[in-house]
Amino acid sequence: MIELALKLAFACVSIAILLNLYRLLAGPSRSDRILALDTMVINAIAIIVLFGISQLTTLYFEIALLLAMVGFVSTVAYCKFVLRGDIVE
């Protein structure tokens, strides 16, 4: 039963990544593209966690945590660049 749930979750998250890719490429504004990129990072974290569950190991959870931290910092930096034109003041 867990295998079926994992396959369904992989399919749903993969569809979400494809829809985010569309918004990233066709977004009418920069803010739409930033949000799509941030959501893609969250979906990549979900894929990594699902893969960790399917492999029955905890290593992937640590990788997901590191990706979450890097994704947050990069989103904040890109938003600051868009708003002010520079990252470091």
C-alpha positions as a Markdown table, in Angstrom:
| # | Residue | x | y | z |
|---|---|---|---|---|
| 1 | Met | 0.0 | 0.0 | 0.0 |
| 2 | Ile | 2.8 | 2.4 | 0.8 |
| 3 | Glu | 4.4 | 1.8 | -2.6 |
| 4 | Leu | 1.2 | 2.9 | -4.3 |
| 5 | Ala | 1.0 | 6.0 | -2.2 |
| 6 | Leu | 4.6 | 6.8 | -3.0 |
| 7 | Lys | 4.0 | 6.4 | -6.7 |
| 8 | Leu | 1.0 | 8.6 | -6.6 |
| 9 | Ala | 2.9 | 11.2 | -4.6 |
| 10 | Phe | 5.9 | 11.1 | -7.1 |
| 11 | Ala | 3.4 | 11.6 | -9.9 |
| 12 | Cys | 1.7 | 14.5 | -8.2 |
| 13 | Val | 4.9 | 16.3 | -7.3 |
| 14 | Ser | 6.3 | 15.7 | -10.8 |
| 15 | Ile | 3.2 | 17.3 | -12.3 |
| 16 | Ala | 3.6 | 20.2 | -9.9 |
| 17 | Ile | 7.2 | 20.7 | -11.0 |
| 18 | Leu | 6.1 | 20.8 | -14.7 |
| 19 | Leu | 3.5 | 23.4 | -14.0 |
| 20 | Asn | 6.0 | 25.5 | -12.0 |
| 21 | Leu | 8.4 | 25.2 | -15.0 |
| 22 | Tyr | 5.7 | 26.6 | -17.2 |
| 23 | Arg | 5.1 | 29.5 | -14.8 |
| 24 | Leu | 8.9 | 30.1 | -14.6 |
| 25 | Leu | 9.2 | 30.3 | -18.4 |
| 26 | Ala | 5.9 | 32.1 | -19.2 |
| 27 | Gly | 5.5 | 34.2 | -16.1 |
| 28 | Pro | 4.4 | 37.7 | -17.0 |
| 29 | Ser | 6.4 | 39.4 | -14.2 |
| 30 | Arg | 9.6 | 38.9 | -12.3 |
| 31 | Ser | 7.6 | 38.2 | -9.1 |
| 32 | Asp | 5.8 | 35.3 | -10.8 |
| 33 | Arg | 9.1 | 33.8 | -11.8 |
| 34 | Ile | 10.6 | 34.2 | -8.3 |
| 35 | Leu | 7.6 | 32.5 | -6.8 |
| 36 | Ala | 7.7 | 29.7 | -9.4 |
| 37 | Leu | 11.4 | 29.2 | -8.6 |
| 38 | Asp | 10.8 | 29.1 | -4.9 |
| 39 | Thr | 7.9 | 26.6 | -5.4 |
| 40 | Met | 10.2 | 24.4 | -7.5 |
| 41 | Val | 12.7 | 24.3 | -4.7 |
| 42 | Ile | 9.9 | 23.2 | -2.3 |
| 43 | Asn | 8.8 | 20.5 | -4.8 |
| 44 | Ala | 12.4 | 19.3 | -5.2 |
| 45 | Ile | 12.5 | 19.0 | -1.4 |
| 46 | Ala | 9.4 | 16.9 | -1.6 |
| 47 | Ile | 10.9 | 14.7 | -4.2 |
| 48 | Ile | 14.0 | 14.2 | -2.1 |
| 49 | Val | 11.9 | 13.3 | 1.0 |
| 50 | Leu | 9.8 | 10.9 | -1.0 |
| 51 | Phe | 12.9 | 9.2 | -2.3 |
| 52 | Gly | 14.2 | 9.0 | 1.2 |
| 53 | Ile | 11.0 | 7.3 | 2.3 |
| 54 | Ser | 11.1 | 4.9 | -0.5 |
| 55 | Gln | 14.8 | 4.0 | 0.1 |
| 56 | Leu | 14.2 | 3.7 | 3.9 |
| 57 | Thr | 17.2 | 5.9 | 4.8 |
| 58 | Thr | 17.6 | 9.2 | 6.7 |
| 59 | Leu | 20.4 | 10.6 | 4.6 |
| 60 | Tyr | 18.0 | 12.2 | 2.2 |
| 61 | Phe | 16.2 | 14.1 | 4.9 |
| 62 | Glu | 19.4 | 15.9 | 5.8 |
| 63 | Ile | 19.9 | 16.7 | 2.1 |
| 64 | Ala | 16.4 | 18.1 | 2.0 |
| 65 | Leu | 17.1 | 20.2 | 5.0 |
| 66 | Leu | 20.2 | 21.7 | 3.4 |
| 67 | Leu | 18.3 | 22.4 | 0.2 |
| 68 | Ala | 15.6 | 24.1 | 2.2 |
| 69 | Met | 18.1 | 26.5 | 3.8 |
| 70 | Val | 19.9 | 27.2 | 0.5 |
| 71 | Gly | 16.6 | 27.7 | -1.3 |
| 72 | Phe | 15.4 | 30.2 | 1.4 |
| 73 | Val | 18.6 | 32.2 | 1.3 |
| 74 | Ser | 18.6 | 32.3 | -2.5 |
| 75 | Thr | 15.0 | 33.4 | -2.7 |
| 76 | Val | 15.6 | 36.2 | -0.3 |
| 77 | Ala | 18.7 | 37.3 | -2.1 |
| 78 | Tyr | 17.0 | 37.3 | -5.5 |
| 79 | Cys | 14.0 | 39.3 | -4.1 |
| 80 | Lys | 16.4 | 41.8 | -2.6 |
| 81 | Phe | 18.2 | 42.1 | -6.0 |
| 82 | Val | 15.0 | 42.7 | -7.8 |
| 83 | Leu | 13.8 | 45.3 | -5.4 |
| 84 | Arg | 17.0 | 47.3 | -4.8 |
| 85 | Gly | 19.3 | 46.4 | -7.7 |
| 86 | Asp | 22.1 | 45.0 | -5.5 |
| 87 | Ile | 22.4 | 42.3 | -2.9 |
| 88 | Val | 25.1 | 43.7 | -0.6 |
| 89 | Glu | 24.7 | 47.2 | 0.6 |
